[in-house]
Amino acid sequence: CTVLDSLGQPSDMKAVLLLVVVILGNGHSWQWSAPAGSAVSISCNRNPCTGRCEGSQGSGGGGCFPGTAEVSLLSGDRKKMKDLAIGDEVLTGPATYSPILGWLDLKLEEDTSFVSLETNLSSSLSLTGNHIVFIEPDDKDKVTTKYAQDVRMGDVLIQEVTGQKGEVIKISQFISAGYFAPLTESGTLVVDGYLVSCYASFPHWAAHIALYPARTWPHIFLGGTEEGTGTFVTAIKQLGSFFNLRNPAVPALLLMDAAKEEF
């Protein structure tokens, strides 16, 4: 059972195909203005990594990790995020390794605010506040997700390397230069030993579906080692904001129902 399955996310490929068609057909050309009375605005793109207004439409970062965060390689070694290369085989789940396909966002030197989640295992996980982390529920029925900024003391992170429960005992913030957001086929990573999503700002399942083209054809839809957010990823973010997918309970479910009826 994958993390995607355990979260109860839609597996209907018809819905996936509908979203892909919409994105491929319009992703590079859509420019939206916020509806009257809406809180959504893209006139000032506030970078979730840095908290700064980036200015031009379509720019801006996403959820990321500091350059000092570490991943586990297939070789058994550990590698810092800033040293990762496309093609590196990294731990993405229980005894599962997957290559780095590319970067959803990347900045080498920009000062960035990160949340540090320290656990009772004498280790910590650092990531931006809007990045998604997997949480073990009390009833152990189903893995849940939270944005890092919403994690509270007592929440239990999934320590994928040791299999232990990583209860959060301290939450703090710090500033570090640079941010990194790699993508894998599974949409998951094990960072500093803890299971996290590759995605931020939007529900894990929604981002995973929307980025299907990037995961399938990364050489087309993801940039190489260029800094910043690529055109396709920027279009996906705008699409998600337009459909208000930051709120997982609203149009997302309606869109999935419409997709199933369409096919």
N, C-alpha and C positions, 0 to 999 in steps of 0.2 A: 504494500500500500504506500503510494507516494505521498509527499506532503500535500500536493495538489489535491489528491483524492481525499485525504483525511480532512481537508478543510471543507469538503462538500461542494467543491466548485463545479460549474457546469462542464460536462464532457461532450456535449452535443456538437459534433463537428460542423453541423449545418450553421449553428450560431457563429462558430469560429469563422467559417467561410464568408458569412454575411459581413461580419466586422472587417475582415481582410479586404473584401471587395470595396467597402466604403472607404477604408483607409487608403488603399492603393489608388482608388479613383480620384480622391480628393485631397489626400494628405499634404501634397506640396503646394496647393493653391488656396486653401481656405484661409481667409482672414476675417475674424469676427470682432464685433463690438459687443460689449455687455448690454443685454436687454435693459430697458428702463426699469429702475428700481432694483436691479440685480446687484449682488455684492461681488460678482465676478468681474474682474477687469484685467485686461492684458496690455493696457496702455503703458503701465509700468510693470515690467517683469521682475518681481522680487525673487531673487535667487534663493531657494530654500536652503542651500548650503551655507551661504554667506549672510543672508538677510538683507542684502543690498539690492537696490533697484538697478537693473542692468540697462534700462533705457530702451533699446530698440525692441520692436515686436519680434517675438519668436526666439529671443535669446534667453539665457538664464539656466541655472543648473537644476539638479534634482537631488535625491537622497544619496548620500555618499559615505565613504569611509576615509579616515586619515591615512596618510602614507605609511604610518608605522604599524597599522593593523596587519595581522598576519593570517595567511591561509596555509592549509596543509596540502602538500604536493603528493602525487602518486608515488614518488620516490621515497616518501617518508620524511622528507625535509620540510621546513617551513620557509615561507617567503613573504617578505613585506609587500604590502599592496603597491607601494611606489615602484617596486622592482618587477611586478608581474608583467608578463608578455602574452600577447595573443597566442593561443595554442597550448599554454601551460595547463596541465591536467591537475585540477584542484578538487578537494573534498567538497561535495555538495549535499551529502546526506549520509545515512547509515551505510558505511563501506561502499559508497558510490562516488566515482570520480568523473569529472566532465571537463572538457577544455574551455578555456576563456575564449569566447567568441568575438569579443570586442568591448568597446566602452560606451555606456549610455551617457556618461558625462566624465569629464576629465579636466582638471586644472592642477598645474604643478606647483604654483607658488602662492596662490591667493589665500589670504587669511580666512579661516573658516571656523565657525562655532560647532563644536561636537558635544554630544551627551555621553557621559561615561556611566555605565551601569556596572557597579562593583557587586560581586556576589560572595556568598559564603565559602566559595571554593578558592578564595585568595586569587581570583582572576577577575578580569573585567572585559566588557565589550564597549567599544567606542564607535559611534556613528552619528549622523546628523539627526535632528529631532523628528524629521518627517519620514525617516527610513523605517521600513517594516521589519519587525523582529517576531519570531515565533515564540509563543508562550504555552507552557504546559498547564492545562486547566486543572482545577482541584479534583474534578470527577474523573479525570484521565480518559474521558470519552472521546474527545476530539481536540486536536491542536488548534489553537486560536492565534490570531495575529493582533499586534498593536503597533502604532507608531511609537518610536522610541520616546518621544516627548510625553506619551500617555502611560508609559510604564510606571508602576508604583512599587513602593517598598513591599516586599513579600511576594511579588510576582516571581514565577519560576521560569528561567530561561532553559532552553534545551541544550545541554552540554553534549554535543555529538561525539566528541573525541573520547571522553571518559565514561559517558553514559550516566553521570551523576546529575543530581538536581542542583541547578545553580540559582539559589534564592537571592534576589536582589536585596542588598542590605545598605547600599549607599548610592545616591544619584548626584552627579555633579556635572559641571560644564567646563570646557576648556577651549582655547583657541590654538589652532595648528595651521601651518602653511600647507596648502594643497588639499584636493579632495579627489576621490577615485570611485567610480561606479562601474565595475565590470559586469558583464552579462554571461550567463551560462545557459545551456539548453533547458535545464530543469527549472531555471528561474530562482534557484536557491544557491547559497554559499554557506560554508562553515568558516566564520571569521573569529579569530582568537578563541577557537574551540566551540563557539556557539552558533546554532543554526539561525540564519537570517534569510530574508528575501533579497533578491537583486533589485527590487523595486521600491518606490517611495511615492508619497503623495496620494496615490490611488490604491484601492483594494488590490491585494495580491493577484486574485484570480482575474480581475479586469485587466490589469497591466500585462499579465501573462498571455491572455488571449490577444490583446491589442498588438503585442510585440511578436506575435507568431511569425510575421515575415522576417523580422530581424533575427529571430532564433533559427529560422530555416535557411535564410540566404544572407548571412551576416556580411559577406563581402560586398553586397549591394546596399543594404540598409543601415549598416553601421560604419562609422568612420574607422580609420586605422588608429594611429597614435596622435591624431590632431587634437588639440585642446578644445574644450567647449562641448556644446550639445549639437549633435548632427541634425540635419534637416528633417529626417523621418521621425526621430525621437521627439523633436520639437512639435511636429504636426500631431503626434499622438497625445502629447500633453495638452495641446490646444483642444483637441477632440474631446479628451476626458473632461476638461473644464467646461466645455460647451454642454455636455450631457450631464454635468454635475455629478460625475462619478466619484468625486471625493467623498460624497455621501453614499455609501454602498447600498442604502435601503431605497433610494429613489429611482431614477430612470433606468438604472442598470438592469433591474429585474424586468422592467417593461420592455427594454430592448431585447433581452434574451427571449422573452415570450414572443415578441414580434418576429424574431429570427426563426424560431421554431415553426410559427404559423406560416411564414413566407415559404418555407421549404416543405 
